[in-house]
C-alpha cells in the first residue's frame, strides 16, 4: 500500500523497471518459454499499477473537501 508521494514515485520507478525488463526479455526469450517467463512480471506490474491507482483516487491528506469551500 502506497502511503505518500515518495512511495508513489518509487512504485512508478519499479513499474518502469519491470516494463524495461519485460521488453528486454521479450527480445531474447524463446517463444515456448515466454508465457511462463513473462507472467510473473506481468502480475507484479498489474499489482503495482493497482496500488498506484488506489493511492491516486484517495483524497490528498492536505486537500480540502469541496463542501468546505462553499
Residue pairs with C-beta under 8 A, 6 or more apart in sequence:
1 51
1 54
1 55
2 8
2 11
2 51
2 52
2 54
2 55
7 55
8 52
8 55
8 56
11 48
11 51
11 52
12 52
14 48
15 45
15 48
15 49
15 52
18 41
18 44
18 45
18 48
19 45
21 41
22 38
22 41
22 42
22 45
25 37
25 38
25 41
26 34
26 38
29 37
29 38
59 65
